[in-house]
Amino acid sequence: MPENLLRTLDLTDAGRGGEAFDYRAAVPRAAFDVEHAVEKVRPICQAVAEEGAEALLRFAEQFDGVRPEQLRVPVEILAQCAEELDDDLRAAFTESITRRRQVCELAEKETSSPTVTVAEGAHVTQRIIPVNRVGLYVPGGLAPLASSVIMNVVPAQVAGVQSIAVTSPPQKEFGGLPHPNILALCHILGIDEVYAVGGAQAIAMFAHGVPGLCERVDMVTGPGNIYVVAAKRLLRGLVGIDSEAGPTEIMILADEMANPEHVAADLISQAEHDPMAGSVLVTDSAELAEQVQQATARQAAATKHAERVHTALTGEQSGIVMVRDLEQGLLVCDAYAAEHLEVQTRDAAQWAARVRNAGAIFVGGFSPVSLGDYSAGSTHVLPTAGCACHSSGLSVRSFMKAVHVINYSEAALMELADSVETFALAENLPGHANAITVRRPAGQGE
């Protein structure tokens, strides 16, 4: 019999009788020390700020093993990659783009700018304004995630971002260019500003700008390794970021109705990303747990990236959590706040509707995470490390700012003058009060 890869954590007695229990602490995640990585990327980011393109080339040789002939990919190369794209892959790309754009246009785009009249002559309008220029990072390490081009570019375009730049690490096997699939997708989406720069130095390039090469951006988005995340943390404030994404993770809430082969395949699909990826099954069925153990061991041994998958599945961040019932399982899921949460239970839609914390929720046995990674129409750039309890995935709204426009007439201001002056003086800010007082008509308020 093959070995059990997934450790089992029994929580069936936790929280009995209504006593408080910290489920988030009970289900561990992989260690992800961003602060330690910040100190490693600090000199890299500083070098890019001071030396520009020369630093980018030096780091490409050091970290990617290749010195690109050009840091900015020529437009004709983008067109060539698109021309040489396999027909079936082009069709898959096109379908993914179509569905993601449809969801962006119909479900995510904020088009209204309502004006509220709070009193006669007193109007406040909320204007929705897109970010002017963004830099989009596309990983190219263990897997060249061409899908991330779609997930970043499409919502930015729908939001109305005027200037979009994409960067992805140079690949030795492609002569210092990013992966051809990534370049082809950029061309298909109409993006002609593409760079062969990866890692922390790419984030620094976008944040600081490089004279003669790349104009600085207002915001950087896209997933990456711990050094990309560390650079985002270091440079946040100088540039806006989407999130500090950690290792990918999947949690599956399942009962005895779930298909163990499907559950095992889905756990492995995320383990395939990274040795630090988390794959967690939450179930009240001991029989399902045993069946998933067997199916996971069998499928993992046969998969292409067996070593990487084995490391992820046997890590402390992965396992099977036994609960006494689905109610307790839901508590575990909400506490964990998974990047990806699958609900494979009877009445799956009803249980999914009760979930409060998840980056994305996949309902039923035929909505696997892989679908969302590529072509469901949803985003796959999602909050990790429990951040789904307060943050959202990358969407059209991520690229838009809300700006209040205040327009008061003189009469409307005077109606409120006493109130504002009183408030300001109570906070010991007489200058604030005076900014109202000086606008009073002569003789009023004296």
N, C-alpha and C positions, 0 to 999 in steps of 0.2 A: 504494500500500500504506500503511495507517495506521501512524503512528509507534509504536515500541516504548515503552511506558510504564515497564516494569519493567527496571531495570538488572540486569546479570548479574554475579554474583560467582563466579569459578571456583576451587573448592577441591579440585579433583580430585588435585592433587599434595600437598596439605597432609597432614601426619602420615604420610607414606609411610615404611615401614620401622619403624613403631612409635615414632618420635620424638614428643615432646610437642608439642601444638599447641593454642593457646587459641582454640577455636571460638567461645566466647562473645564475645570481643573482635572476632572476624572478621565477625560479623553485627551491624551497628550498629542501634541503636534511636533513636527521636526524642529530642532533648534535652528534658529535663523537669526544670527547675530549681526543685524544691519549696522549697529553702532561700531562694532569692531571693523567692519568692512569700510566704513566711512573714512577711517584713518588711513586705510590702504589706498583709497581713491583720491584722497585730498591732494597729494602731489601730482597725480595724473591730471586732475581738473585744473590745478594751478599752472601746470606746464602748458596745457592747451590755451589757457587765457593769455599766457605770456609769449608763447612761441608759435601759436597758430598751426598752420598746415604742417610744418616740420615735425611738431610733436605728434600730430595725428599719424604721420607716416612712420615715425619711430615706434609708436605704440602698436601699429598694425603689424610691423615686423616682429615685435616682442610677443604680442598676445595672439595674433592670428597666423603668424608664420609666413606672411606674404607682404610685399610692399606694392600697393596698387600703383599702376602707371598714372592713374588719375583718381583723385578722391571723389570727384563728382562724375557720376556715370554719364557718358555721352548719350544724347537723345537717340542717336542712330543705333546704339546697342540695345536700348529699351525696345525700339521698334523691331529689331532683329529677333530678340527673345520672344516677342509676341508673335512674330511671323512663324517661328520655328516651334511654337507650342503645339503639343499633341492635341488633336481634335477633341478627343474625349475629355481631356483635362480642361481645355478651353470651355467646353460645354458645362463642365462642373463648376468652373469659376464663374461663368455667366449666370448660372442658376443661383449660385450663392449670392452674387452681387444683387440680382433682381430681388430676391427675398429679403435680404438685409435692407436694401433701399426702401422696399415697400413698408417694412415695419418702421423704419426711421421716419418716413413721410407721414404715415397714418397714425402711429402710436406715440412717437417720441418728440416730434417737432412742436415747439411752442411758438405759435404764430400770432397770438393775440397780444395786444398791448392795451389792457383796459385802463380807462380813466375813471377815477373815483372822485365824485364831488362831495367833499366832506362838509361843506357849507357853501352858501352863495358866494361865488367868486373865488372859492378855494378848491383847487384841483390837484390831484396827485396821479400821475400816470406811471405805470411800470413798462419801460421799454425793454425788449429782449434784443440784445446786440451780440452778434457772433464775435468770437475772438478773432483778431486780425490775422495772425500768423502762427502756425503750429508746426512743431517737429514731431514726426511719428517714428517710433522705434520698432523695428521688426527683428525678432531674434533669429539667429542663424547658427546656433551651437549644435546641440544634440539633434535638433530637428529644425530645418529651415521653415519657419511657420509662415508660408505664403498667405495662409488664411488671415493672419494678423494684418496684412495690408488691407484687406476688405473691411475688417472690423474697426480699423482706425480711420481709413480714408472715407468710407461711405458716410458715416455720421458727421464727419467734419464737413464734407461737401454739402450734405443736406442742411446743416446748420448755417451754411453761408460763409464759411471761412474763406477768405480771399487768397491766402498764400499758404500752400501746403508743401512741406518737404518731408521726404522719407529717407531713413538711413537704415542700413543693415550691414552686419560684419562682412568684410571681404573674405572670400573663400579661396584657399590655395588651389583647389582643384579646378577653379574657374578663372584662374589667372588674376586673382585679386579683385574680382567682381563679386557682388552678392549673388545668391543663387538665381539662376535664370528664371525660375518660376516667379520669384519675387519681382524681378525686373519686368517680366511679361505682364504681370498684374498691374504694376504701376502704369505701364503704357496703356493697357485696356481702360484703366480708370482716369486716364488723362493727366497723370502726374509725371512731369518731366524733370523735377528737381529731386534727384536721387543720389545718395552718397554711399560710398563703400567705406563706412566707418562703423565700428562696433564698440560695445562695452561702455565704461564710464566716460571714455574720451568722446564718444558720440553725444552723450548728454551735455558734456562741457562745451562741445562745439555749438550745439543749439543754444545753450544758455548764454554763452559769452559772445558768440559770433566769431567768425574767422575772416579777417580782412582779405578781400579778393577771392574768397571761396564761398562762405555761407553767412548770410545775414542772421543776426540773432532772432530768436522766436519769442513769442509771448507765453507759450505753453508747450510742454512735452508730454506725450502720452505713449502708451504701449508697454507690454510686458518685457521682462528681461531677467538676467541672473542677479545674484546678490550684489554684484558690483554696479550694475545698472541701477538697482534700487538704492544703493548707498549714494550714488551720484545724485539721484533725484532728491534724496533727503538733504544732502549737502548744499545743493543749489536751489532748493525750494525757497521761494521768496524773490530770488533773482529771476526765476522763471516759474510759471505755474506748472503743476504736475497733476496727473490723474489720480495716482495712488502709489503706495509702496507695496507692490505685489510680491508675496512670498511664493514658496513652492505650491504647485497646484494640488488640489484635494477634491475628493469625492466622498460623500456620505450617502448611503442608501438605506432608507427606511423600508423594511420589507417584512411581510408575514408569510405564513405557510402557502399562500397562493402564488408567491413569486416563483419564477422559473430559475432554478439555481445556475443553470448554464448561462442565462442572460446576466444574472447578478455577477457571476465570476468574470465574465467577459468585460463588464463595465468597470469592475474594480481594477482589472489588468489594464484597461485602456488608459486610465489615469496614471497608473504606476509606470507605464511606458514612457511618460514624459521625462521623468527625472528620478534619480535614486532617492531623493528627499520627498517625493510625492506621497501624499496621504490617501489611503484607500480604506474606508471604514464602513462596515455593515452594521446596522442597528436592527435587531430582530427579537421577536418574542418566541420564535420557533427554534427549538433545539434541533429538530430534524432538518430544517432549512440550513441552519448554521453548519451542520455536518456535511450536507450535500454541497454547499458552497465551498467548504474546505477542500473537498475532493475535486470538484470541478476546477477550482482555482489552481491547485497543484498541477493538474493534468494540462490545463490550457497554458499556464505559465511556462512549463517545461518545453512546450512546442512553439512558443512565440519567438519572433525574430530577435527581440532585445531581451532575451531570457535573463541575462545577468543583471541588467538594470532593473527589470521588473522584480526579480527575486530580492534585490537589495531594498527596494521600496516596500514590498509587501511584508518583509520580515523586520522592517524598522519599527521603532517605537510609535511612529505616527500612523501606523496601519493596524487593523485588527477587526475583530468581531465583538460588538458590544451586545451582551444579552440583557434584555429588559423583561419585566414581568408582563407588560402589555403595551399596546401602541400609544396609549396616553403617556406613559413614562418615556416611550421612544420619542414622542414629540418634544418632550422636555429636553431630552438629550440633543435632539436636532437643533432646537432653538438656542440652546446654550453653546453648542459648537459653532453655529452660524457658518455652515460650509460654503465654500465657493460654488460647488455644484451639489445640489441635493436631488436625488432621485427618490420618488415615492412609488414603490412597487407593492401595493397592498390591495385588498378588496376595497372598494369605494375610494380609490386612490385620489380622485379629484376632491372629494370631501376632506380627506386628511391633508392634502396639499393646500387647500384653501385656509387651513388653520395655521400654517407655517408663518412665522413672523420674521425669521432671520435666515436668509440664504441669498447668495449672489444670483443664482438662477435655480428654478424649480422645474424638474422634469417629471411629468405626470404619467404614470402607468408603465406597462411593460414595453411599449413601443415608442418611447421618447427618451432614448439613451443620450448621455452627455455628448457622445460623438456627433450626434445630429446637430446639437447646438454649437459644437466646435466649428462646424463648416456651413451648413445650409438650412438650418431651421428658420433663419431670419432674425434670430436673437443675437445679442452680443456675446462674445466669448472672453472679453476683457473684463474680469470680474474681481470683486474684493476677496482676498484670502486672509488667512490667519485670524479668523473671527471678526474681521472688519465688516462683514455683511450685517452686523447688528446696527451699524450706523452709516454705512456707505453703500453706494450703488455701482453697478457696472457701467462701463463706458457707453455713452449714448449721445444722441444729438444734444441733449441738455448739457453734457460735459463741455461742449465747445461754445456755450452761450452764456452771456452775463445778463443779469437783471439790473437795470438802472432805473432808479426813481427820478422822475422829472416833477419838480414842485413849482406850481404856478399859482400864486396868490395875488389877488387885487389888493389895493390899498385898504379898501373897506374890510375885506376879509382878514387882513393882518390886524387892523385896529380892533376888530371884534375879539381877537385872541391875545392882544398885546398884554393886558394885565396878567393873564394866566402864564404867559411865557416869561415875563419879567419876574414874577413870583417864583417860578420854578428855578430860574437861573440864579436868583439871589439866595435861594435855599441851598444851592450847591456851591455858594461862595464864588460865583463867577459873574461879577458885576459887569464885566466887559460884554458878556453875552446879553445881559439885560439891556445894556446901553445900545446895542445894535438894534434893538426894538425901539427904545426910547427916542433915539435921534430921528426916527421916521415918523414920530407923532406930529400932527399938525401943530403949529404954534399955539401955545396956551393949553394944549391938552395934556392931562396927566401931571400937571405941576401942582 
